[in-house]
Amino acid sequence: MSKMLIFYEKLKLIIKSIKVCIIINELSGVNIIYQMINNTPNSS
């Protein structure tokens, strides 16, 4: 019973870290798009 509880806690930690990684990836993707928009020579 206690082994299952430990496994469940580890699983929750893994899921939380995966969510954090997904959020970081989305934020870095947004930053890349933002930089691309800013780098376009729209005013000369």
PQR file of N, CA, C, O and H, with PARSE charges and radii, in Angstrom:
ATOM      1  N   MET A   1       0.832  -1.205   0.000 -0.4000 1.5000
ATOM      2  CA  MET A   1       0.000   0.000   0.000 -0.0000 2.0000
ATOM      3  C   MET A   1       0.871   1.262   0.000  0.5500 1.7000
ATOM      4  O   MET A   1       0.616   2.195  -0.762 -0.5500 1.4000
ATOM      5  N   SER A   2       1.876   1.286   0.838 -0.4000 1.5000
ATOM      6  CA  SER A   2       2.751   2.457   0.912 -0.0000 2.0000
ATOM      7  C   SER A   2       3.583   2.604  -0.362  0.5500 1.7000
ATOM      8  O   SER A   2       3.916   3.716  -0.773 -0.5500 1.4000
ATOM      9  H   SER A   2       2.083   0.528   1.456  0.4000 1.0000
ATOM     10  N   LYS A   3       3.917   1.455  -0.988 -0.4000 1.5000
ATOM     11  CA  LYS A   3       4.659   1.510  -2.250 -0.0000 2.0000
ATOM     12  C   LYS A   3       3.830   2.200  -3.331  0.5500 1.7000
ATOM     13  O   LYS A   3       4.356   2.984  -4.120 -0.5500 1.4000
ATOM     14  H   LYS A   3       3.646   0.552  -0.655  0.4000 1.0000
ATOM     15  N   MET A   4       2.538   1.905  -3.361 -0.4000 1.5000
ATOM     16  CA  MET A   4       1.649   2.544  -4.332 -0.0000 2.0000
ATOM     17  C   MET A   4       1.574   4.049  -4.090  0.5500 1.7000
ATOM     18  O   MET A   4       1.531   4.836  -5.035 -0.5500 1.4000
ATOM     19  H   MET A   4       2.111   1.267  -2.720  0.4000 1.0000
ATOM     20  N   LEU A   5       1.558   4.437  -2.823 -0.4000 1.5000
ATOM     21  CA  LEU A   5       1.485   5.851  -2.474 -0.0000 2.0000
ATOM     22  C   LEU A   5       2.740   6.586  -2.943  0.5500 1.7000
ATOM     23  O   LEU A   5       2.649   7.680  -3.501 -0.5500 1.4000
ATOM     24  H   LEU A   5       1.593   3.797  -2.055  0.4000 1.0000
ATOM     25  N   ILE A   6       3.906   5.986  -2.717 -0.4000 1.5000
ATOM     26  CA  ILE A   6       5.179   6.568  -3.161 -0.0000 2.0000
ATOM     27  C   ILE A   6       5.195   6.682  -4.686  0.5500 1.7000
ATOM     28  O   ILE A   6       5.622   7.697  -5.236 -0.5500 1.4000
ATOM     29  H   ILE A   6       3.979   5.098  -2.263  0.4000 1.0000
ATOM     30  N   PHE A   7       4.727   5.633  -5.361 -0.4000 1.5000
ATOM     31  CA  PHE A   7       4.667   5.633  -6.824 -0.0000 2.0000
ATOM     32  C   PHE A   7       3.757   6.751  -7.326  0.5500 1.7000
ATOM     33  O   PHE A   7       4.076   7.429  -8.303 -0.5500 1.4000
ATOM     34  H   PHE A   7       4.381   4.808  -4.914  0.4000 1.0000
ATOM     35  N   TYR A   8       2.624   6.938  -6.651 -0.4000 1.5000
ATOM     36  CA  TYR A   8       1.663   7.973  -7.036 -0.0000 2.0000
ATOM     37  C   TYR A   8       2.264   9.364  -6.866  0.5500 1.7000
ATOM     38  O   TYR A   8       2.073  10.236  -7.713 -0.5500 1.4000
ATOM     39  H   TYR A   8       2.366   6.387  -5.858  0.4000 1.0000
ATOM     40  N   GLU A   9       2.989   9.567  -5.769 -0.4000 1.5000
ATOM     41  CA  GLU A   9       3.637  10.858  -5.524 -0.0000 2.0000
ATOM     42  C   GLU A   9       4.689  11.145  -6.596  0.5500 1.7000
ATOM     43  O   GLU A   9       4.802  12.273  -7.076 -0.5500 1.4000
ATOM     44  H   GLU A   9       3.144   8.858  -5.081  0.4000 1.0000
ATOM     45  N   LYS A  10       5.462  10.110  -6.970 -0.4000 1.5000
ATOM     46  CA  LYS A  10       6.470  10.278  -8.023 -0.0000 2.0000
ATOM     47  C   LYS A  10       5.799  10.606  -9.349  0.5500 1.7000
ATOM     48  O   LYS A  10       6.282  11.446 -10.108 -0.5500 1.4000
ATOM     49  H   LYS A  10       5.370   9.194  -6.579  0.4000 1.0000
ATOM     50  N   LEU A  11       4.687   9.940  -9.620 -0.4000 1.5000
ATOM     51  CA  LEU A  11       3.942  10.179 -10.853 -0.0000 2.0000
ATOM     52  C   LEU A  11       3.445  11.623 -10.912  0.5500 1.7000
ATOM     53  O   LEU A  11       3.510  12.259 -11.964 -0.5500 1.4000
ATOM     54  H   LEU A  11       4.294   9.258  -9.002  0.4000 1.0000
ATOM     55  N   LYS A  12       2.950  12.139  -9.788 -0.4000 1.5000
ATOM     56  CA  LYS A  12       2.478  13.525  -9.743 -0.0000 2.0000
ATOM     57  C   LYS A  12       3.622  14.495 -10.011  0.5500 1.7000
ATOM     58  O   LYS A  12       3.442  15.491 -10.712 -0.5500 1.4000
ATOM     59  H   LYS A  12       2.897  11.622  -8.934  0.4000 1.0000
ATOM     60  N   LEU A  13       4.802  14.209  -9.455 -0.4000 1.5000
ATOM     61  CA  LEU A  13       5.975  15.054  -9.683 -0.0000 2.0000
ATOM     62  C   LEU A  13       6.372  15.055 -11.152  0.5500 1.7000
ATOM     63  O   LEU A  13       6.689  16.101 -11.717 -0.5500 1.4000
ATOM     64  H   LEU A  13       4.949  13.400  -8.885  0.4000 1.0000
ATOM     65  N   ILE A  14       6.353  13.866 -11.772 -0.4000 1.5000
ATOM     66  CA  ILE A  14       6.709  13.739 -13.186 -0.0000 2.0000
ATOM     67  C   ILE A  14       5.728  14.539 -14.043  0.5500 1.7000
ATOM     68  O   ILE A  14       6.138  15.263 -14.950 -0.5500 1.4000
ATOM     69  H   ILE A  14       6.096  13.015 -11.313  0.4000 1.0000
ATOM     70  N   ILE A  15       4.441  14.408 -13.757 -0.4000 1.5000
ATOM     71  CA  ILE A  15       3.413  15.136 -14.513 -0.0000 2.0000
ATOM     72  C   ILE A  15       3.611  16.644 -14.354  0.5500 1.7000
ATOM     73  O   ILE A  15       3.490  17.394 -15.323 -0.5500 1.4000
ATOM     74  H   ILE A  15       4.108  13.820 -13.020  0.4000 1.0000
ATOM     75  N   LYS A  16       3.911  17.082 -13.141 -0.4000 1.5000
ATOM     76  CA  LYS A  16       4.125  18.505 -12.881 -0.0000 2.0000
ATOM     77  C   LYS A  16       5.322  19.029 -13.668  0.5500 1.7000
ATOM     78  O   LYS A  16       5.258  20.119 -14.237 -0.5500 1.4000
ATOM     79  H   LYS A  16       4.009  16.473 -12.354  0.4000 1.0000
ATOM     80  N   SER A  17       6.416  18.264 -13.705 -0.4000 1.5000
ATOM     81  CA  SER A  17       7.611  18.695 -14.429 -0.0000 2.0000
ATOM     82  C   SER A  17       7.367  18.710 -15.936  0.5500 1.7000
ATOM     83  O   SER A  17       7.892  19.572 -16.640 -0.5500 1.4000
ATOM     84  H   SER A  17       6.469  17.378 -13.243  0.4000 1.0000
ATOM     85  N   ILE A  18       6.571  17.755 -16.436 -0.4000 1.5000
ATOM     86  CA  ILE A  18       6.214  17.738 -17.857 -0.0000 2.0000
ATOM     87  C   ILE A  18       5.392  18.983 -18.198  0.5500 1.7000
ATOM     88  O   ILE A  18       5.616  19.607 -19.236 -0.5500 1.4000
ATOM     89  H   ILE A  18       6.145  17.054 -15.864  0.4000 1.0000
ATOM     90  N   LYS A  19       4.453  19.342 -17.340 -0.4000 1.5000
ATOM     91  CA  LYS A  19       3.639  20.541 -17.560 -0.0000 2.0000
ATOM     92  C   LYS A  19       4.520  21.784 -17.602  0.5500 1.7000
ATOM     93  O   LYS A  19       4.324  22.656 -18.448 -0.5500 1.4000
ATOM     94  H   LYS A  19       4.272  18.835 -16.497  0.4000 1.0000
ATOM     95  N   VAL A  20       5.484  21.867 -16.698 -0.4000 1.5000
ATOM     96  CA  VAL A  20       6.410  23.004 -16.662 -0.0000 2.0000
ATOM     97  C   VAL A  20       7.207  23.075 -17.963  0.5500 1.7000
ATOM     98  O   VAL A  20       7.389  24.154 -18.526 -0.5500 1.4000
ATOM     99  H   VAL A  20       5.643  21.159 -16.011  0.4000 1.0000
ATOM    100  N   CYS A  21       7.682  21.920 -18.438 -0.4000 1.5000
ATOM    101  CA  CYS A  21       8.439  21.871 -19.693 -0.0000 2.0000
ATOM    102  C   CYS A  21       7.588  22.347 -20.862  0.5500 1.7000
ATOM    103  O   CYS A  21       8.070  23.085 -21.722 -0.5500 1.4000
ATOM    104  H   CYS A  21       7.534  21.043 -17.981  0.4000 1.0000
ATOM    105  N   ILE A  22       6.329  21.932 -20.900 -0.4000 1.5000
ATOM    106  CA  ILE A  22       5.421  22.342 -21.976 -0.0000 2.0000
ATOM    107  C   ILE A  22       5.214  23.854 -21.938  0.5500 1.7000
ATOM    108  O   ILE A  22       5.233  24.512 -22.978 -0.5500 1.4000
ATOM    109  H   ILE A  22       5.938  21.333 -20.202  0.4000 1.0000
ATOM    110  N   ILE A  23       5.018  24.403 -20.746 -0.4000 1.5000
ATOM    111  CA  ILE A  23       4.818  25.849 -20.596 -0.0000 2.0000
ATOM    112  C   ILE A  23       6.058  26.604 -21.062  0.5500 1.7000
ATOM    113  O   ILE A  23       5.941  27.604 -21.770 -0.5500 1.4000
ATOM    114  H   ILE A  23       5.002  23.868 -19.901  0.4000 1.0000
ATOM    115  N   ILE A  24       7.250  26.136 -20.672 -0.4000 1.5000
ATOM    116  CA  ILE A  24       8.503  26.776 -21.080 -0.0000 2.0000
ATOM    117  C   ILE A  24       8.656  26.730 -22.596  0.5500 1.7000
ATOM    118  O   ILE A  24       9.053  27.718 -23.214 -0.5500 1.4000
ATOM    119  H   ILE A  24       7.345  25.323 -20.097  0.4000 1.0000
ATOM    120  N   ASN A  25       8.339  25.571 -23.199 -0.4000 1.5000
ATOM    121  CA  ASN A  25       8.420  25.443 -24.656 -0.0000 2.0000
ATOM    122  C   ASN A  25       7.477  26.413 -25.347  0.5500 1.7000
ATOM    123  O   ASN A  25       7.851  27.036 -26.341 -0.5500 1.4000
ATOM    124  H   ASN A  25       8.017  24.768 -22.697  0.4000 1.0000
ATOM    125  N   GLU A  26       6.258  26.550 -24.834 -0.4000 1.5000
ATOM    126  CA  GLU A  26       5.289  27.474 -25.423 -0.0000 2.0000
ATOM    127  C   GLU A  26       5.775  28.910 -25.299  0.5500 1.7000
ATOM    128  O   GLU A  26       5.656  29.691 -26.243 -0.5500 1.4000
ATOM    129  H   GLU A  26       5.955  26.044 -24.027  0.4000 1.0000
ATOM    130  N   LEU A  27       6.325  29.264 -24.137 -0.4000 1.5000
ATOM    131  CA  LEU A  27       6.816  30.625 -23.927 -0.0000 2.0000
ATOM    132  C   LEU A  27       7.994  30.933 -24.842  0.5500 1.7000
ATOM    133  O   LEU A  27       8.067  32.027 -25.402 -0.5500 1.4000
ATOM    134  H   LEU A  27       6.422  28.629 -23.370  0.4000 1.0000
ATOM    135  N   SER A  28       8.914  29.992 -25.005 -0.4000 1.5000
ATOM    136  CA  SER A  28      10.065  30.222 -25.876 -0.0000 2.0000
ATOM    137  C   SER A  28       9.624  30.311 -27.333  0.5500 1.7000
ATOM    138  O   SER A  28      10.198  31.072 -28.112 -0.5500 1.4000
ATOM    139  H   SER A  28       8.855  29.103 -24.551  0.4000 1.0000
ATOM    140  N   GLY A  29       8.600  29.530 -27.703 -0.4000 1.5000
ATOM    141  CA  GLY A  29       8.038  29.615 -29.053 -0.0000 2.0000
ATOM    142  C   GLY A  29       7.440  30.988 -29.302  0.5500 1.7000
ATOM    143  O   GLY A  29       7.625  31.565 -30.374 -0.5500 1.4000
ATOM    144  H   GLY A  29       8.134  28.912 -27.070  0.4000 1.0000
ATOM    145  N   VAL A  30       6.717  31.519 -28.310 -0.4000 1.5000
ATOM    146  CA  VAL A  30       6.130  32.854 -28.415 -0.0000 2.0000
ATOM    147  C   VAL A  30       7.233  33.895 -28.549  0.5500 1.7000
ATOM    148  O   VAL A  30       7.115  34.824 -29.348 -0.5500 1.4000
ATOM    149  H   VAL A  30       6.566  31.050 -27.440  0.4000 1.0000
ATOM    150  N   ASN A  31       8.305  33.748 -27.774 -0.4000 1.5000
ATOM    151  CA  ASN A  31       9.428  34.683 -27.839 -0.0000 2.0000
ATOM    152  C   ASN A  31      10.079  34.676 -29.213  0.5500 1.7000
ATOM    153  O   ASN A  31      10.443  35.733 -29.728 -0.5500 1.4000
ATOM    154  H   ASN A  31       8.402  32.993 -27.126  0.4000 1.0000
ATOM    155  N   ILE A  32      10.232  33.491 -29.818 -0.4000 1.5000
ATOM    156  CA  ILE A  32      10.827  33.376 -31.153 -0.0000 2.0000
ATOM    157  C   ILE A  32       9.956  34.097 -32.176  0.5500 1.7000
ATOM    158  O   ILE A  32      10.463  34.834 -33.021 -0.5500 1.4000
ATOM    159  H   ILE A  32       9.937  32.632 -29.399  0.4000 1.0000
ATOM    160  N   ILE A  33       8.643  33.884 -32.097 -0.4000 1.5000
ATOM    161  CA  ILE A  33       7.713  34.548 -33.021 -0.0000 2.0000
ATOM    162  C   ILE A  33       7.782  36.067 -32.826  0.5500 1.7000
ATOM    163  O   ILE A  33       7.788  36.822 -33.798 -0.5500 1.4000
ATOM    164  H   ILE A  33       8.230  33.285 -31.411  0.4000 1.0000
ATOM    165  N   TYR A  34       7.834  36.501 -31.583 -0.4000 1.5000
ATOM    166  CA  TYR A  34       7.893  37.926 -31.267 -0.0000 2.0000
ATOM    167  C   TYR A  34       9.164  38.552 -31.834  0.5500 1.7000
ATOM    168  O   TYR A  34       9.125  39.655 -32.379 -0.5500 1.4000
ATOM    169  H   TYR A  34       7.830  35.888 -30.793  0.4000 1.0000
ATOM    170  N   GLN A  35      10.299  37.843 -31.704 -0.4000 1.5000
ATOM    171  CA  GLN A  35      11.567  38.330 -32.250 -0.0000 2.0000
ATOM    172  C   GLN A  35      11.513  38.403 -33.769  0.5500 1.7000
ATOM    173  O   GLN A  35      12.027  39.353 -34.360 -0.5500 1.4000
ATOM    174  H   GLN A  35      10.330  36.948 -31.261  0.4000 1.0000
ATOM    175  N   MET A  36      10.894  37.405 -34.413 -0.4000 1.5000
ATOM    176  CA  MET A  36      10.760  37.406 -35.867 -0.0000 2.0000
ATOM    177  C   MET A  36       9.949  38.612 -36.326  0.5500 1.7000
ATOM    178  O   MET A  36      10.293  39.256 -37.317 -0.5500 1.4000
ATOM    179  H   MET A  36      10.477  36.633 -33.933  0.4000 1.0000
ATOM    180  N   ILE A  37       8.861  38.921 -35.598 -0.4000 1.5000
ATOM    181  CA  ILE A  37       8.023  40.079 -35.938 -0.0000 2.0000
ATOM    182  C   ILE A  37       8.830  41.368 -35.771  0.5500 1.7000
ATOM    183  O   ILE A  37       8.750  42.264 -36.611 -0.5500 1.4000
ATOM    184  H   ILE A  37       8.581  38.398 -34.792  0.4000 1.0000
ATOM    185  N   ASN A  38       9.599  41.460 -34.697 -0.4000 1.5000
ATOM    186  CA  ASN A  38      10.381  42.669 -34.430 -0.0000 2.0000
ATOM    187  C   ASN A  38      11.534  42.834 -35.410  0.5500 1.7000
ATOM    188  O   ASN A  38      11.942  43.960 -35.693 -0.5500 1.4000
ATOM    189  H   ASN A  38       9.664  40.732 -34.015  0.4000 1.0000
ATOM    190  N   ASN A  39      12.069  41.725 -35.936 -0.4000 1.5000
ATOM    191  CA  ASN A  39      13.217  41.786 -36.835 -0.0000 2.0000
ATOM    192  C   ASN A  39      12.831  42.116 -38.268  0.5500 1.7000
ATOM    193  O   ASN A  39      13.706  42.390 -39.089 -0.5500 1.4000
ATOM    194  H   ASN A  39      11.738  40.810 -35.706  0.4000 1.0000
ATOM    195  N   THR A  40      11.530  42.095 -38.590 -0.4000 1.5000
ATOM    196  CA  THR A  40      11.113  42.424 -39.954 -0.0000 2.0000
ATOM    197  C   THR A  40      11.300  43.918 -40.188  0.5500 1.7000
ATOM    198  O   THR A  40      10.793  44.734 -39.418 -0.5500 1.4000
ATOM    199  H   THR A  40      10.819  41.872 -37.923  0.4000 1.0000
ATOM    200  N   PRO A  41      12.019  44.278 -41.239 -0.5600 1.5000
ATOM    201  CA  PRO A  41      12.278  45.707 -41.518  0.2800 2.0000
ATOM    202  C   PRO A  41      11.029  46.391 -42.071  0.5500 1.7000
ATOM    203  O   PRO A  41      10.823  46.437 -43.284 -0.5500 1.4000
ATOM    204  N   ASN A  42      10.199  46.922 -41.170 -0.4000 1.5000
ATOM    205  CA  ASN A  42       8.943  47.542 -41.588 -0.0000 2.0000
ATOM    206  C   ASN A  42       9.087  49.051 -41.770  0.5500 1.7000
ATOM    207  O   ASN A  42       8.269  49.672 -42.449 -0.5500 1.4000
ATOM    208  H   ASN A  42      10.366  46.884 -40.185  0.4000 1.0000
ATOM    209  N   SER A  43      10.115  49.643 -41.171 -0.4000 1.5000
ATOM    210  CA  SER A  43      10.343  51.080 -41.342 -0.0000 2.0000
ATOM    211  C   SER A  43      11.794  51.307 -41.745  0.5500 1.7000
ATOM    212  O   SER A  43      12.708  50.808 -41.090 -0.5500 1.4000
ATOM    213  H   SER A  43      10.779  49.139 -40.620  0.4000 1.0000
ATOM    214  N   SER A  44      12.007  52.055 -42.816 -0.4000 1.5000
ATOM    215  CA  SER A  44      13.374  52.307 -43.293 -0.0000 2.0000
ATOM    216  C   SER A  44      13.708  53.791 -43.210  0.5500 1.7000
ATOM    217  O   SER A  44      14.814  54.195 -43.568 -0.5500 1.4000
ATOM    218  H   SER A  44      11.264  52.461 -43.349  0.4000 1.0000
TER
END
